[in-house]
Amino acid sequence: MWLFEPKKRPKGSVVKEVPLDADVGLYSAGYGDVSEALYNTSVEIDNRIGESKSDYESG
């Protein structure tokens, strides 16, 4: 996993590798929360698309 941190001067990003905790097989604390939030957002979008399709097909 890679972390992109914004940089102000000069503009751009600093890229850092996020180390895997070999003992537990997971990344640092906090990344699980971000991953879960992104997953939930993706599922919500997919559900809305499905609802829109069924509204379109039935109307």
All heavy atoms as TSV, in Angstrom:
chain	resi	resn	atom	element	x	y	z
A	1	MET	N	N	0.854	-1.148	0.000
A	1	MET	CA	C	0.000	0.000	0.000
A	1	MET	C	C	0.910	1.224	0.000
A	1	MET	O	O	1.988	1.212	0.588
A	1	MET	CB	C	-0.897	-0.006	1.243
A	1	MET	CG	C	-1.765	1.207	1.280
A	1	MET	SD	S	-2.965	1.407	2.616
A	1	MET	CE	C	-2.990	-0.009	3.564
A	2	TRP	N	N	0.428	2.258	-0.685
A	2	TRP	CA	C	1.199	3.483	-0.812
A	2	TRP	C	C	0.406	4.655	-0.271
A	2	TRP	O	O	-0.800	4.751	-0.466
A	2	TRP	CB	C	1.562	3.742	-2.271
A	2	TRP	CG	C	2.410	2.635	-2.811
A	2	TRP	CD1	C	1.977	1.513	-3.455
A	2	TRP	CD2	C	3.814	2.513	-2.717
A	2	TRP	NE1	N	3.031	0.711	-3.778
A	2	TRP	CE2	C	4.178	1.302	-3.335
A	2	TRP	CE3	C	4.816	3.305	-2.174
A	2	TRP	CZ2	C	5.490	0.872	-3.419
A	2	TRP	CZ3	C	6.121	2.876	-2.262
A	2	TRP	CH2	C	6.447	1.672	-2.874
A	3	LEU	N	N	1.081	5.562	0.406
A	3	LEU	CA	C	0.471	6.758	0.958
A	3	LEU	C	C	0.972	7.951	0.162
A	3	LEU	O	O	2.178	8.129	-0.007
A	3	LEU	CB	C	0.860	6.904	2.433
A	3	LEU	CG	C	0.412	8.168	3.146
A	3	LEU	CD1	C	-1.113	8.222	3.214
A	3	LEU	CD2	C	1.009	8.225	4.539
A	4	PHE	N	N	0.050	8.752	-0.352
A	4	PHE	CA	C	0.394	9.958	-1.105
A	4	PHE	C	C	0.087	11.153	-0.221
A	4	PHE	O	O	-1.081	11.433	0.070
A	4	PHE	CB	C	-0.415	10.030	-2.405
A	4	PHE	CG	C	-0.011	9.004	-3.405
A	4	PHE	CD1	C	-0.436	7.690	-3.288
A	4	PHE	CD2	C	0.796	9.346	-4.477
A	4	PHE	CE1	C	-0.064	6.721	-4.207
A	4	PHE	CE2	C	1.175	8.386	-5.415
A	4	PHE	CZ	C	0.745	7.084	-5.274
A	5	GLU	N	N	1.122	11.847	0.228
A	5	GLU	CA	C	0.939	13.022	1.067
A	5	GLU	C	C	1.167	14.272	0.224
A	5	GLU	O	O	2.199	14.392	-0.439
A	5	GLU	CB	C	1.918	13.005	2.235
A	5	GLU	CG	C	1.662	11.876	3.209
A	5	GLU	CD	C	2.624	11.886	4.375
A	5	GLU	OE1	O	3.757	12.413	4.252
A	5	GLU	OE2	O	2.243	11.364	5.429
A	6	PRO	N	N	0.208	15.221	0.263
A	6	PRO	CA	C	0.370	16.438	-0.531
A	6	PRO	C	C	1.537	17.283	-0.016
A	6	PRO	O	O	1.832	17.300	1.174
A	6	PRO	CB	C	-0.954	17.168	-0.369
A	6	PRO	CG	C	-1.625	16.549	0.797
A	6	PRO	CD	C	-1.031	15.193	1.005
A	7	LYS	N	N	2.168	17.948	-0.947
A	7	LYS	CA	C	3.317	18.793	-0.644
A	7	LYS	C	C	3.005	20.178	-1.206
A	7	LYS	O	O	2.508	20.301	-2.325
A	7	LYS	CB	C	4.548	18.176	-1.315
A	7	LYS	CG	C	5.849	18.727	-0.904
A	7	LYS	CD	C	6.979	17.837	-1.383
A	7	LYS	CE	C	7.247	18.058	-2.846
A	7	LYS	NZ	N	8.508	17.518	-3.308
A	8	LYS	N	N	3.259	21.244	-0.429
A	8	LYS	CA	C	2.918	22.589	-0.884
A	8	LYS	C	C	3.992	23.200	-1.767
A	8	LYS	O	O	3.697	23.815	-2.776
A	8	LYS	CB	C	2.650	23.492	0.317
A	8	LYS	CG	C	1.379	23.108	1.040
A	8	LYS	CD	C	1.058	24.061	2.144
A	8	LYS	CE	C	-0.222	23.604	2.834
A	8	LYS	NZ	N	-0.622	24.488	3.886
A	9	ARG	N	N	5.251	23.075	-1.402
A	9	ARG	CA	C	6.329	23.702	-2.169
A	9	ARG	C	C	7.459	22.728	-2.374
A	9	ARG	O	O	8.042	22.291	-1.396
A	9	ARG	CB	C	6.842	24.941	-1.447
A	9	ARG	CG	C	5.789	25.992	-1.370
A	9	ARG	CD	C	6.413	27.288	-0.897
A	9	ARG	NE	N	5.384	28.238	-0.577
A	9	ARG	CZ	C	4.924	29.127	-1.431
A	9	ARG	NH1	N	5.412	29.209	-2.623
A	9	ARG	NH2	N	3.984	29.951	-1.075
A	10	PRO	N	N	7.823	22.416	-3.540
A	10	PRO	CA	C	7.062	22.614	-4.765
A	10	PRO	C	C	5.836	21.718	-4.726
A	10	PRO	O	O	5.818	20.704	-4.048
A	10	PRO	CB	C	8.024	22.210	-5.874
A	10	PRO	CG	C	8.960	21.231	-5.234
A	10	PRO	CD	C	9.059	21.658	-3.790
A	11	LYS	N	N	4.816	22.116	-5.469
A	11	LYS	CA	C	3.563	21.347	-5.457
A	11	LYS	C	C	3.813	19.922	-5.933
A	11	LYS	O	O	4.677	19.665	-6.749
A	11	LYS	CB	C	2.522	22.008	-6.349
A	11	LYS	CG	C	1.957	23.268	-5.754
A	11	LYS	CD	C	0.796	23.760	-6.575
A	11	LYS	CE	C	0.163	24.938	-5.872
A	11	LYS	NZ	N	-1.078	25.329	-6.509
A	12	GLY	N	N	3.015	19.032	-5.414
A	12	GLY	CA	C	3.140	17.632	-5.797
A	12	GLY	C	C	2.778	16.746	-4.622
A	12	GLY	O	O	2.031	17.140	-3.741
A	13	SER	N	N	3.348	15.581	-4.603
A	13	SER	CA	C	3.078	14.623	-3.539
A	13	SER	C	C	4.361	13.912	-3.143
A	13	SER	O	O	5.267	13.745	-3.951
A	13	SER	CB	C	2.071	13.567	-4.006
A	13	SER	OG	O	0.840	14.154	-4.309
A	14	VAL	N	N	4.380	13.499	-1.899
A	14	VAL	CA	C	5.446	12.639	-1.402
A	14	VAL	C	C	4.832	11.258	-1.276
A	14	VAL	O	O	3.788	11.093	-0.646
A	14	VAL	CB	C	5.967	13.127	-0.029
A	14	VAL	CG1	C	7.000	12.166	0.521
A	14	VAL	CG2	C	6.522	14.530	-0.127
A	15	VAL	N	N	5.447	10.276	-1.889
A	15	VAL	CA	C	4.918	8.915	-1.893
A	15	VAL	C	C	5.721	8.078	-0.911
A	15	VAL	O	O	6.949	8.046	-0.962
A	15	VAL	CB	C	4.993	8.294	-3.306
A	15	VAL	CG1	C	4.408	6.887	-3.292
A	15	VAL	CG2	C	4.281	9.176	-4.318
A	16	LYS	N	N	4.983	7.433	-0.008
A	16	LYS	CA	C	5.636	6.580	0.989
A	16	LYS	C	C	4.962	5.214	0.995
A	16	LYS	O	O	3.742	5.119	0.886
A	16	LYS	CB	C	5.500	7.192	2.384
A	16	LYS	CG	C	6.168	8.530	2.550
A	16	LYS	CD	C	5.942	9.050	3.946
A	16	LYS	CE	C	6.582	10.423	4.114
A	16	LYS	NZ	N	6.320	10.964	5.453
A	17	GLU	N	N	5.762	4.187	1.126
A	17	GLU	CA	C	5.199	2.847	1.260
A	17	GLU	C	C	4.740	2.656	2.701
A	17	GLU	O	O	5.447	3.001	3.639
A	17	GLU	CB	C	6.236	1.785	0.908
A	17	GLU	CG	C	5.673	0.386	0.930
A	17	GLU	CD	C	6.655	-0.659	0.456
A	17	GLU	OE1	O	7.813	-0.327	0.172
A	17	GLU	OE2	O	6.251	-1.821	0.378
A	18	VAL	N	N	3.527	2.117	2.873
A	18	VAL	CA	C	3.008	1.833	4.203
A	18	VAL	C	C	3.383	0.390	4.524
A	18	VAL	O	O	2.983	-0.530	3.804
A	18	VAL	CB	C	1.474	2.012	4.254
A	18	VAL	CG1	C	0.943	1.669	5.635
A	18	VAL	CG2	C	1.095	3.427	3.859
A	19	PRO	N	N	4.156	0.198	5.578
A	19	PRO	CA	C	4.606	-1.164	5.880
A	19	PRO	C	C	3.485	-2.052	6.404
A	19	PRO	O	O	2.587	-1.600	7.114
A	19	PRO	CB	C	5.679	-0.957	6.958
A	19	PRO	CG	C	5.335	0.351	7.579
A	19	PRO	CD	C	4.675	1.177	6.521
A	20	LEU	N	N	3.542	-3.296	6.027
A	20	LEU	CA	C	2.603	-4.305	6.493
A	20	LEU	C	C	3.099	-4.846	7.823
A	20	LEU	O	O	4.284	-5.158	7.968
A	20	LEU	CB	C	2.508	-5.438	5.468
A	20	LEU	CG	C	1.588	-6.599	5.793
A	20	LEU	CD1	C	0.134	-6.138	5.793
A	20	LEU	CD2	C	1.772	-7.710	4.789
A	21	ASP	N	N	2.231	-4.945	8.805
A	21	ASP	CA	C	2.595	-5.535	10.089
A	21	ASP	C	C	2.583	-7.049	9.908
A	21	ASP	O	O	1.526	-7.673	9.834
A	21	ASP	CB	C	1.604	-5.104	11.169
A	21	ASP	CG	C	1.979	-5.615	12.546
A	21	ASP	OD1	O	2.725	-6.615	12.655
A	21	ASP	OD2	O	1.519	-5.007	13.527
A	22	ALA	N	N	3.745	-7.636	9.812
A	22	ALA	CA	C	3.871	-9.066	9.518
A	22	ALA	C	C	3.276	-9.941	10.617
A	22	ALA	O	O	2.839	-11.062	10.350
A	22	ALA	CB	C	5.328	-9.428	9.305
A	23	ASP	N	N	3.238	-9.435	11.847
A	23	ASP	CA	C	2.696	-10.230	12.957
A	23	ASP	C	C	1.197	-10.467	12.833
A	23	ASP	O	O	0.705	-11.541	13.163
A	23	ASP	CB	C	2.981	-9.547	14.300
A	23	ASP	CG	C	4.475	-9.512	14.614
A	23	ASP	OD1	O	5.218	-10.410	14.158
A	23	ASP	OD2	O	4.898	-8.574	15.321
A	24	VAL	N	N	0.464	-9.459	12.368
A	24	VAL	CA	C	-0.991	-9.599	12.272
A	24	VAL	C	C	-1.482	-9.638	10.835
A	24	VAL	O	O	-2.647	-9.904	10.573
A	24	VAL	CB	C	-1.729	-8.477	13.043
A	24	VAL	CG1	C	-1.511	-8.602	14.530
A	24	VAL	CG2	C	-1.332	-7.122	12.548
A	25	GLY	N	N	-0.603	-9.339	9.884
A	25	GLY	CA	C	-0.981	-9.376	8.476
A	25	GLY	C	C	-1.855	-8.219	8.039
A	25	GLY	O	O	-2.605	-8.331	7.087
A	26	LEU	N	N	-1.783	-7.102	8.767
A	26	LEU	CA	C	-2.592	-5.927	8.457
A	26	LEU	C	C	-1.712	-4.687	8.380
A	26	LEU	O	O	-0.559	-4.702	8.797
A	26	LEU	CB	C	-3.657	-5.699	9.536
A	26	LEU	CG	C	-4.663	-6.827	9.738
A	26	LEU	CD1	C	-5.509	-6.557	10.972
A	26	LEU	CD2	C	-5.546	-6.983	8.519
A	27	TYR	N	N	-2.289	-3.597	7.860
A	27	TYR	CA	C	-1.586	-2.327	7.814
A	27	TYR	C	C	-1.831	-1.558	9.100
A	27	TYR	O	O	-2.664	-1.928	9.922
A	27	TYR	CB	C	-2.030	-1.513	6.595
A	27	TYR	CG	C	-1.573	-2.138	5.302
A	27	TYR	CD1	C	-2.428	-2.921	4.546
A	27	TYR	CD2	C	-0.275	-1.965	4.861
A	27	TYR	CE1	C	-1.998	-3.509	3.377
A	27	TYR	CE2	C	0.170	-2.559	3.691
A	27	TYR	CZ	C	-0.692	-3.328	2.952
A	27	TYR	OH	O	-0.265	-3.909	1.803
A	28	SER	N	N	-1.134	-0.461	9.256
A	28	SER	CA	C	-1.221	0.360	10.461
A	28	SER	C	C	-2.655	0.712	10.810
A	28	SER	O	O	-3.537	0.751	9.950
A	28	SER	CB	C	-0.447	1.664	10.261
A	28	SER	OG	O	0.888	1.404	9.918
A	29	ALA	N	N	-2.871	1.002	12.080
A	29	ALA	CA	C	-4.202	1.375	12.564
A	29	ALA	C	C	-4.748	2.544	11.759
A	29	ALA	O	O	-4.032	3.457	11.380
A	29	ALA	CB	C	-4.117	1.743	14.036
A	30	GLY	N	N	-6.041	2.519	11.517
A	30	GLY	CA	C	-6.693	3.599	10.799
A	30	GLY	C	C	-6.979	3.266	9.354
A	30	GLY	O	O	-7.968	3.723	8.798
A	31	TYR	N	N	-6.139	2.473	8.725
A	31	TYR	CA	C	-6.358	2.149	7.322
A	31	TYR	C	C	-7.535	1.207	7.143
A	31	TYR	O	O	-8.227	1.263	6.140
A	31	TYR	CB	C	-5.090	1.580	6.681
A	31	TYR	CG	C	-4.039	2.635	6.501
A	31	TYR	CD1	C	-2.992	2.762	7.394
A	31	TYR	CD2	C	-4.121	3.541	5.452
A	31	TYR	CE1	C	-2.050	3.759	7.240
A	31	TYR	CE2	C	-3.182	4.539	5.294
A	31	TYR	CZ	C	-2.148	4.638	6.193
A	31	TYR	OH	O	-1.228	5.632	6.049
A	32	GLY	N	N	-7.798	0.381	8.124
A	32	GLY	CA	C	-8.973	-0.486	8.072
A	32	GLY	C	C	-10.256	0.326	8.071
A	32	GLY	O	O	-11.208	0.006	7.366
A	33	ASP	N	N	-10.268	1.403	8.871
A	33	ASP	CA	C	-11.441	2.277	8.917
A	33	ASP	C	C	-11.675	2.941	7.573
A	33	ASP	O	O	-12.808	3.043	7.103
A	33	ASP	CB	C	-11.271	3.353	9.994
A	33	ASP	CG	C	-11.205	2.773	11.396
A	33	ASP	OD1	O	-11.693	1.642	11.603
A	33	ASP	OD2	O	-10.666	3.460	12.288
A	34	VAL	N	N	-10.603	3.397	6.947
A	34	VAL	CA	C	-10.710	4.044	5.636
A	34	VAL	C	C	-11.203	3.035	4.604
A	34	VAL	O	O	-12.101	3.320	3.816
A	34	VAL	CB	C	-9.359	4.656	5.201
A	34	VAL	CG1	C	-9.422	5.148	3.765
A	34	VAL	CG2	C	-8.951	5.768	6.142
A	35	SER	N	N	-10.637	1.851	4.618
A	35	SER	CA	C	-11.033	0.803	3.685
A	35	SER	C	C	-12.509	0.452	3.855
A	35	SER	O	O	-13.245	0.311	2.875
A	35	SER	CB	C	-10.164	-0.434	3.906
A	35	SER	OG	O	-10.559	-1.477	3.076
A	36	GLU	N	N	-12.956	0.336	5.090
A	36	GLU	CA	C	-14.359	0.012	5.352
A	36	GLU	C	C	-15.277	1.132	4.866
A	36	GLU	O	O	-16.314	0.869	4.251
A	36	GLU	CB	C	-14.576	-0.223	6.844
A	36	GLU	CG	C	-15.988	-0.616	7.197
A	36	GLU	CD	C	-16.179	-0.897	8.676
A	36	GLU	OE1	O	-15.181	-1.002	9.422
A	36	GLU	OE2	O	-17.344	-1.000	9.083
A	37	ALA	N	N	-14.904	2.372	5.104
A	37	ALA	CA	C	-15.715	3.511	4.657
A	37	ALA	C	C	-15.806	3.547	3.136
A	37	ALA	O	O	-16.878	3.802	2.575
A	37	ALA	CB	C	-15.138	4.815	5.193
A	38	LEU	N	N	-14.688	3.290	2.458
A	38	LEU	CA	C	-14.699	3.276	0.996
A	38	LEU	C	C	-15.575	2.139	0.464
A	38	LEU	O	O	-16.314	2.318	-0.497
A	38	LEU	CB	C	-13.274	3.142	0.446
A	38	LEU	CG	C	-12.389	4.363	0.621
A	38	LEU	CD1	C	-10.949	4.029	0.236
A	38	LEU	CD2	C	-12.908	5.527	-0.191
A	39	TYR	N	N	-15.498	0.998	1.106
A	39	TYR	CA	C	-16.337	-0.135	0.708
A	39	TYR	C	C	-17.817	0.218	0.876
A	39	TYR	O	O	-18.631	-0.025	-0.018
A	39	TYR	CB	C	-15.989	-1.380	1.528
A	39	TYR	CG	C	-16.952	-2.513	1.286
A	39	TYR	CD1	C	-16.848	-3.295	0.144
A	39	TYR	CD2	C	-17.981	-2.781	2.175
A	39	TYR	CE1	C	-17.745	-4.323	-0.104
A	39	TYR	CE2	C	-18.878	-3.804	1.944
A	39	TYR	CZ	C	-18.758	-4.576	0.800
A	39	TYR	OH	O	-19.650	-5.589	0.565
A	40	ASN	N	N	-18.161	0.792	2.029
A	40	ASN	CA	C	-19.561	1.147	2.287
A	40	ASN	C	C	-20.063	2.169	1.273
A	40	ASN	O	O	-21.196	2.065	0.795
A	40	ASN	CB	C	-19.725	1.675	3.711
A	40	ASN	CG	C	-19.565	0.594	4.743
A	40	ASN	OD1	O	-19.707	-0.589	4.460
A	40	ASN	ND2	N	-19.243	0.984	5.966
A	41	THR	N	N	-19.236	3.127	0.925
A	41	THR	CA	C	-19.612	4.119	-0.084
A	41	THR	C	C	-19.835	3.451	-1.431
A	41	THR	O	O	-20.793	3.743	-2.143
A	41	THR	CB	C	-18.540	5.217	-0.199
A	41	THR	OG1	O	-18.408	5.863	1.071
A	41	THR	CG2	C	-18.898	6.239	-1.251
A	42	SER	N	N	-18.955	2.524	-1.790
A	42	SER	CA	C	-19.075	1.804	-3.055
A	42	SER	C	C	-20.373	1.004	-3.106
A	42	SER	O	O	-21.076	1.000	-4.122
A	42	SER	CB	C	-17.876	0.881	-3.233
A	42	SER	OG	O	-17.998	0.109	-4.387
A	43	VAL	N	N	-20.715	0.346	-2.020
A	43	VAL	CA	C	-21.951	-0.435	-1.964
A	43	VAL	C	C	-23.163	0.488	-2.080
A	43	VAL	O	O	-24.131	0.186	-2.787
A	43	VAL	CB	C	-22.019	-1.269	-0.661
A	43	VAL	CG1	C	-23.411	-1.851	-0.439
A	43	VAL	CG2	C	-20.980	-2.368	-0.691
A	44	GLU	N	N	-23.119	1.632	-1.419
A	44	GLU	CA	C	-24.229	2.590	-1.493
A	44	GLU	C	C	-24.423	3.085	-2.926
A	44	GLU	O	O	-25.555	3.159	-3.419
A	44	GLU	CB	C	-23.956	3.773	-0.563
A	44	GLU	CG	C	-25.085	4.777	-0.527
A	44	GLU	CD	C	-24.803	5.933	0.414
A	44	GLU	OE1	O	-23.999	5.767	1.354
A	44	GLU	OE2	O	-25.391	6.995	0.195
A	45	ILE	N	N	-23.343	3.395	-3.605
A	45	ILE	CA	C	-23.427	3.836	-5.002
A	45	ILE	C	C	-24.000	2.731	-5.876
A	45	ILE	O	O	-24.877	2.970	-6.710
A	45	ILE	CB	C	-22.044	4.286	-5.514
A	45	ILE	CG1	C	-21.630	5.578	-4.810
A	45	ILE	CG2	C	-22.042	4.473	-7.034
A	45	ILE	CD1	C	-20.186	5.960	-5.035
A	46	ASP	N	N	-23.529	1.510	-5.686
A	46	ASP	CA	C	-24.026	0.376	-6.461
A	46	ASP	C	C	-25.525	0.167	-6.226
A	46	ASP	O	O	-26.278	-0.096	-7.168
A	46	ASP	CB	C	-23.246	-0.890	-6.092
A	46	ASP	CG	C	-23.567	-2.046	-7.008
A	46	ASP	OD1	O	-23.468	-1.886	-8.239
A	46	ASP	OD2	O	-23.938	-3.118	-6.481
A	47	ASN	N	N	-25.963	0.312	-4.987
A	47	ASN	CA	C	-27.387	0.172	-4.682
A	47	ASN	C	C	-28.209	1.258	-5.373
A	47	ASN	O	O	-29.281	0.985	-5.907
A	47	ASN	CB	C	-27.628	0.220	-3.175
A	47	ASN	CG	C	-27.175	-1.039	-2.473
A	47	ASN	OD1	O	-27.034	-2.090	-3.093
A	47	ASN	ND2	N	-26.929	-0.941	-1.181
A	48	ARG	N	N	-27.709	2.478	-5.363
A	48	ARG	CA	C	-28.428	3.568	-6.027
A	48	ARG	C	C	-28.511	3.334	-7.535
A	48	ARG	O	O	-29.542	3.606	-8.147
A	48	ARG	CB	C	-27.740	4.899	-5.748
A	48	ARG	CG	C	-27.931	5.384	-4.343
A	48	ARG	CD	C	-27.285	6.730	-4.158
A	48	ARG	NE	N	-27.411	7.174	-2.791
A	48	ARG	CZ	C	-26.997	8.346	-2.366
A	48	ARG	NH1	N	-26.419	9.193	-3.200
A	48	ARG	NH2	N	-27.139	8.687	-1.105
A	49	ILE	N	N	-27.441	2.834	-8.119
A	49	ILE	CA	C	-27.454	2.533	-9.554
A	49	ILE	C	C	-28.486	1.444	-9.832
A	49	ILE	O	O	-29.268	1.540	-10.781
A	49	ILE	CB	C	-26.053	2.114	-10.048
A	49	ILE	CG1	C	-25.116	3.315	-10.030
A	49	ILE	CG2	C	-26.125	1.505	-11.447
A	49	ILE	CD1	C	-23.660	2.974	-10.269
A	50	GLY	N	N	-28.522	0.421	-9.002
A	50	GLY	CA	C	-29.490	-0.658	-9.177
A	50	GLY	C	C	-30.916	-0.159	-9.060
A	50	GLY	O	O	-31.788	-0.560	-9.818
A	51	GLU	N	N	-31.154	0.734	-8.092
A	51	GLU	CA	C	-32.496	1.295	-7.934
A	51	GLU	C	C	-32.882	2.144	-9.149
A	51	GLU	O	O	-34.014	2.098	-9.621
A	51	GLU	CB	C	-32.561	2.140	-6.673
A	51	GLU	CG	C	-32.495	1.324	-5.397
A	51	GLU	CD	C	-32.307	2.175	-4.148
A	51	GLU	OE1	O	-32.302	3.437	-4.253
A	51	GLU	OE2	O	-32.151	1.586	-3.067
A	52	SER	N	N	-31.933	2.924	-9.655
A	52	SER	CA	C	-32.195	3.762	-10.821
A	52	SER	C	C	-32.526	2.903	-12.041
A	52	SER	O	O	-33.434	3.227	-12.811
A	52	SER	CB	C	-31.001	4.653	-11.136
A	52	SER	OG	O	-30.797	5.600	-10.131
A	53	LYS	N	N	-31.792	1.807	-12.213
A	53	LYS	CA	C	-32.042	0.910	-13.344
A	53	LYS	C	C	-33.426	0.301	-13.249
A	53	LYS	O	O	-34.152	0.225	-14.236
A	53	LYS	CB	C	-30.986	-0.188	-13.411
A	53	LYS	CG	C	-29.667	0.248	-13.960
A	53	LYS	CD	C	-28.715	-0.932	-14.043
A	53	LYS	CE	C	-27.374	-0.509	-14.610
A	53	LYS	NZ	N	-26.443	-1.652	-14.653
A	54	SER	N	N	-33.809	-0.139	-12.046
A	54	SER	CA	C	-35.127	-0.774	-11.930
A	54	SER	C	C	-36.244	0.253	-12.086
A	54	SER	O	O	-37.290	-0.060	-12.649
A	54	SER	CB	C	-35.259	-1.540	-10.623
A	54	SER	OG	O	-35.150	-0.679	-9.516
A	55	ASP	N	N	-36.025	1.496	-11.646
A	55	ASP	CA	C	-37.017	2.555	-11.874
A	55	ASP	C	C	-37.159	2.832	-13.368
A	55	ASP	O	O	-38.255	3.007	-13.891
A	55	ASP	CB	C	-36.620	3.842	-11.149
A	55	ASP	CG	C	-36.787	3.753	-9.646
A	55	ASP	OD1	O	-37.444	2.801	-9.176
A	55	ASP	OD2	O	-36.248	4.639	-8.947
A	56	TYR	N	N	-36.036	2.859	-14.066
A	56	TYR	CA	C	-36.025	3.136	-15.510
A	56	TYR	C	C	-36.731	2.010	-16.271
A	56	TYR	O	O	-37.520	2.248	-17.156
A	56	TYR	CB	C	-34.591	3.307	-15.987
A	56	TYR	CG	C	-34.467	3.500	-17.485
A	56	TYR	CD1	C	-34.789	4.718	-18.061
A	56	TYR	CD2	C	-34.048	2.457	-18.302
A	56	TYR	CE1	C	-34.684	4.910	-19.432
A	56	TYR	CE2	C	-33.939	2.629	-19.684
A	56	TYR	CZ	C	-34.257	3.856	-20.233
A	56	TYR	OH	O	-34.156	4.037	-21.584
A	57	GLU	N	N	-36.410	0.768	-15.890
A	57	GLU	CA	C	-36.968	-0.382	-16.586
A	57	GLU	C	C	-38.460	-0.540	-16.318
A	57	GLU	O	O	-39.202	-1.034	-17.171
A	57	GLU	CB	C	-36.213	-1.650	-16.188
A	57	GLU	CG	C	-34.798	-1.672	-16.724
A	57	GLU	CD	C	-33.949	-2.793	-16.126
A	57	GLU	OE1	O	-34.413	-3.499	-15.208
A	57	GLU	OE2	O	-32.796	-2.939	-16.586
A	58	SER	N	N	-38.930	-0.135	-15.147
A	58	SER	CA	C	-40.344	-0.298	-14.834
A	58	SER	C	C	-41.185	0.891	-15.287
A	58	SER	O	O	-42.404	0.805	-15.317
A	58	SER	CB	C	-40.549	-0.512	-13.328
A	58	SER	OG	O	-40.173	0.662	-12.615
A	59	GLY	N	N	-40.516	1.999	-15.641
A	59	GLY	CA	C	-41.261	3.213	-16.001
A	59	GLY	C	C	-41.351	3.414	-17.423
A	59	GLY	O	O	-42.059	3.541	-18.276
